[in-house]
Amino acid sequence: MSHYYESNDLKRFGQIGKHQKELADKFFDWYGAATNTESALTKREKQLIGLAVAHAIQCPYCIDAFTQSCLETGSDPTQMTEAIHVASAVRGGASLVHGVQFLNSLEKVGA
């Protein structure tokens, strides 16, 4: 059965520059510097952040890639799961805080 997101497509990501190589090269340089370079954060920490964000934005390609890179940089499944829960809690809180708009709307109509 074919799916919209095919895991093998992740291997083709490097081909994204087929029609605009210069822009793709700039993206991949930036992406590599942001996610793979040790600086204030370790590569392991950056991969955990990537995994958490991948879940928050619901990108199956990113989930696959960051799951693998988290394992390669020394994270264990418990740490990875905790990172996912942090991202999920933040996303849930961001939705819930918009309930204040609901309260404001109720107050405007006197309900």
Summary of the structure (lengths in Angstrom):
residues: 111
radius of gyration: 18.8
end to end distance: 51.2
largest distance: 57.8
contacts: 248
relative contact order: 0.09
helix: 77%
strand: 0%
